């Protein structure tokens, strides 16, 4: 595979994907997923590639172990990846420990043309040159090459961090934040209580990334943030001319369903809302132009100056039916869960275009193909030679060979 030379910058491809569905129906979904993923690799031809997975192993991890092993083996040995002669894989397989299990999987691939790449040892506080292919699994608490943390239940972030130098130093953070447990609870307030929890969780993670234990470097945070529309605002806007019917449980008087009907047009049902149901009659409003018609009501928890970029795209919850690649499930309001964010200093690493060439590309994978309930999201760019802050004296005093 031809990769553009280092003189044009180091080609980077960052991908985030919640892959829980792939292990529920591996025969059908994994084949589609891998084919589309390899196509993105072939198209962008990165020197360095990072794949952050959430819910790796699916909902029933113990039953999916054989599928996990097959998926990892395929990624590492496929013909599409043959020019990536170094790899690091970190799999949290300690599913019997609810206190520590994150279900995160982090994959890093280095092209054969990329020289002198170093990874940080968090325990020794030194960089080590990366050679060969290595897989770390089971319990990752003892692995010094990454930081893994599962925070208290009231915050619910799950995080794994790996630090690289190529030679610019940067952190790659795999994150999974709290989801909305009930559409009805999400509807009660604006913004929802869940959005508040995620805001605290993300702030907690950022404070941890930027604390005083290690030298501060640029960082990219990508994973399943579970960012969602402000349910109350978007429903009230989409159903402005509708009348709402409230249905309560006979024994508890608890609200169990909301039905929104058009005021005219034979009282046609526009939306039905239950704990695990969001059935809106016109899904196109969430797809057209990347959902710009409803993006104003995004539960924006990114009003934190440490992040510079975030992008709009409604990539969840897609149907898991292999014949319905473009159809949403009606379990939740379509969401902007999967994202790639960067610090202000990380932007300074990115090569700028001199001739209006589109060299920074942010998009999703498999728009017309069933990829499970999440569409993977990717960011392709190049790191400018000499940009940012290389690690000082890395070859003299900071490296364990």
N, C-alpha and C positions, 0 to 999 in steps of 0.2 A: 504494500500500500504506500503510495507516494504521499509524503508529508512535506509541506512547505518548510523551507529552511529556517534556521534559528534567526537569520538576519531579519526576517519579517516578524520576529517575535515568537514567543512560545505559545503554540496553539493549546487552548484550554477548553475542555468540555465538562460542564458540571450538570449532573442529572439527578433529579429527585423523584422517587416513586414509592407510593404506598402499594406494596405488592401482596397484601393479604389474600386477595382473590386468587392469585396464581396457584396457591397451594390447595385451594378447595376444588379446582378443576384443572389440574396440571396438564393433562393430555391436550386439552384444547387451548387454554389461555397462555401457557408458557411458550408454546410454539409461536403464536401470534406476537407475543410480547418481545421475544428474543429477535424475531425477524425484523420488527420495526426498530428495535434498539440498534441492531447491527447496521441498519440502513442509515441511521443518524451518525453513527461512527464513520461509516464509509463516506458520507456526504461532507462531514466537517473535518475529518482527518486530524484529530488532535494529537499533540505530543503527550499531553497529560490529561487523564480522564478520571473523574470521580463520580461514582454512583452511590447515592445515599438511599437506602431502602428502609421503610418502616413497615411494621407488622410482618417482618420477614419470618416465614414459616407458617403464616396463616393463623386462623383462630384456634386450631388444635395442633399445637406444635409437635407434640409427641407422636401423633399419627402421621405428621407430615415430614418426619426426619429424612426419609428416603428421597422425597421430592426435593428437599433442601440440598442434599448432597448432589443430586443430579443437576440441579440448577447451577450450583457453584462450579461443578466440574465442566459443564457446558460453557460457561462464561470464560473460564480460564484456558480451555483447550480448543475452542472453536477456531475454525479457519479464519473467521472474520477478525479475530483478535491475535493472530499469529505474530504480528509485528510488535506486540507489546510484550517484551521479554522480561519485564519486572512487574510484580503485582503485590499488593498487600490487601488482605481480606480480613475483616473483623466481624465476627458473627456472635451475637449474644444468644447462646443456646441454653442458658441456665434457667429454663422455663419453670423448674420446680421451686424457685425462689421468687415469690411474689414481691418480696422486698427489694430485689435487685434487678429482676428481669425487665428488659426494655424492648425486646423484639426488634432491635435495630441491626441492620447489616450495612457495613460500609466497605466499598470496593474502590481500589485505586490502581490504575494501570499506567505504566510508563512506556512510551515508545522507544524502540531500540536506538533511535537517533538522538535521544535526549541523554546528555552526559552529566555526570557529577550532581546527582540528586541526593538530597539528605533529608532524613526524617528525625524529628526531635524525640529524645528520650526524656519523658517528663520526670522520671525518678532520678536519673543521673544529671539532668539538666544539661545534656550535651546532644549534639547532632551525630547521627550515624549514616554512613553512606548506604544507599539502598541497592541491593543486588538480589537477583533471583525472585522467586515467587513464594510467598509465605501466607499461610492461613492461620488465624488465631480464633479460637472458638471456646465453647463451654463457658467458663467464667472469665470475664475480661478484667476483673478487678485487679488481677496481678500482672496484667500486661502493661509494661512501662511506656509503650509507644503510643498510647492513647489515654485520654481521660474520659471515663464513663461515669455518669451520674444519673440517678433517678431520685428526683426531689420529692418532698412530702406530698401526700395524697391531695392536700388542699390546693397544691400548685399543679401537680401532674406533668411537669415537663420531663421528658426522657432525652438525654443528650449524650453524644459521643463526639470527642474533639481529637483531631489529628493535625499536627503541625508539620509543614513542609518547607523546604528551602530549595529553590530552583534557578538562581540563588536567592531570589526575593523571598522573604519569610512571610508566610500567611497561615492562618488557621482555617481548617474546613470543619464545620460543625454540623453534625447530623442531629436533627431535632424532631420531636413529636409532641405536640401540645394537646390539651384537653378538647374533647368533642362536645357537641350539644346532645345531652342525654334525652331531651324531650322537646319536640317542636312547640308544644303548648307552653312550656316554661319559657322558651326562647321568645315567644310572642308577648309575654306579659309586660316586659319593660323595654325601654329603648335608651341606651343599648342593653342587651340582655345580661343576665347575671353571669352567663358563660363567657361573654366577652370580657367582663371584668376579671374573671379568673385567668384568662389567657394573657391579659395585659400585665397582671402581676407576675405570672410565670415567665413571660418573655423578659421583663425587666430583671427578674432574678437571674436568668441565664446570662444576660448581657453583663450584669455586675460581676458574675462569676468569671466570664471570659476576660474581663478587663481588670481583675483584681491584681494584687501585688506579688503573687507567687512566681510569675514568670515574666520575662520581657514582653512588653506589649507589641503586637504585630497587627497587620491588616487581617481582616477575617471575612469569610463568606459563611453565611448560615443558611442551610437549605434542607428542607424536609416538609413534613406535614404539620403546618401551623394551625390547621382547622379554622382558618379565617373564614368568616361567613357574612352573608348579608345581614343587615339589621332587620330581623324578621318582621318586627312590628311595623317599621317604616315602609318596607317594601310591600308587605301585604296590604297595608292601608292605601298605598299608592296604586298598586295594580288593581285593587278592588274598590276604587274610589266610588264608582256608581253601583256598587253591589250592596245588598242587604245581608246581614250576618245572622245566622241561626246558631244558637248555643245548645248543645246536647249534653246533659249531665247524667251521671250514673245514678240509678234509682236508689241505691243503698247509702251512698256517701255524699251525694249531691256534687261530686267533683266533676269539673268540666272534662269530658272525654272526646268531644269533637266540636269543631267549628265548621259551618258550611256557609260559603259566600255565594250568593246567587245574583245574577244580573237583575236590575230593577225591571227591565223590560225583556224583550226577546224570549218570551215564554218562561221567564225565571230560570234560565239556563244556569247550571252550576259552574262557577268559575274556579273555585278552589275548595278542597276539603283538607282540613288540618286536624291531625291526631298526634299522639305522642311520637309515633314512628311513621307518620304519613304526611306527605306534602304533595298533594295531587292538584297541580295547576294545569288548566286546560291548554295553555299555549307555551310549550317549552322553548319555542324559538326566541322568546324575549331574553332568555339566558344565554343563547348561543350567538345571536346575530351581533356582528361587530364586537366580538369578545365580551358581550353582555353589557355594553356601555349604557344601554337603556336603564339598567338597574344598578350600575356600579356606584352611583352616588350614595347608595345605602349600604355600602360595604362597612362592616364593623371594623373601623380603622383603628387598630391598636398600634399603629406604626408611628404615632406622633412622639417618637423617641429619636432625638437628633443623631443618635449613633448609627442609624441606618440611613442610607442615601437612596437606594433604589428599591422599588417593589413594582410589580407588574400585575395587570388585571387579566385573569383568565379563569373561567368557570370550569374546572376540571373534575368535578365530583358532584353527585354520585352517578356515574354511568352504569348502564345495564351490564350485568355479567352474562347475559345471553349472547353467545357468539354471533348470532344473526342480527344483533342490534348494536352495531358499533357506534352509532351517533345518538342513541336514545338514552335519556336520563332515567334512573329509577325514581320512583315517587316516594322514597322513604324520607328524604330531607330536601330542603330548598337547595338548589344547585349552589355550590360553594367555591371559593377561591382558596382551597386548602393548601395546595402544593406550590411552594414559592422558593425563589432563590434571592436572598438579600445580601447586601454587602455593606461594609463600613465605608465611611468617607475615604479613608486612606486606601482601601482596596480599589476604589475607582481610579486612583492615581497610578495603579499598576497597569491599567488597561491601555493597550495601544490605540492611539487616535487615528482616524482615517484622514488621509491627505488628499483623496480624490473622490470623496463622497461614496466610496465603496462601503457597503454594509458589512462591517467586520464584527459587530456585536449583534448577535441574533438570540432572541428569547422567544421560545415557542413551546408547544406541546408535541408529544410523540403519538402517532397513531390516531389522527383525528377521525378517520373513517373506519377504524378497526377496533374490535372489542379488545381492550387491554386490561379488563377487570373494572372495578368500580372507580379507580383513579386513572386519569391519563397522566403519564410521566411528563414532567416539565424539564426543559433544558436551557442552559445558557452557554453559548459559544462565543469565545472572544480570544484575544491574544494579549499576552503580557509583553510589554515593551522591554527591549533589552536595556538594562541599566535603570529601569524604573523602580520606584519605591526604595526600600531600605534593605539592602542585602545584609546578611548576617556578617558581622565584623570578624575578621580573622578566623573564618570557619575552618580553614585548613590547618591553622597553626595550633589552636588551643581548645577548640570547642568540639572536636570530632573524635568519636570512638570508631576506629576503622573496623 
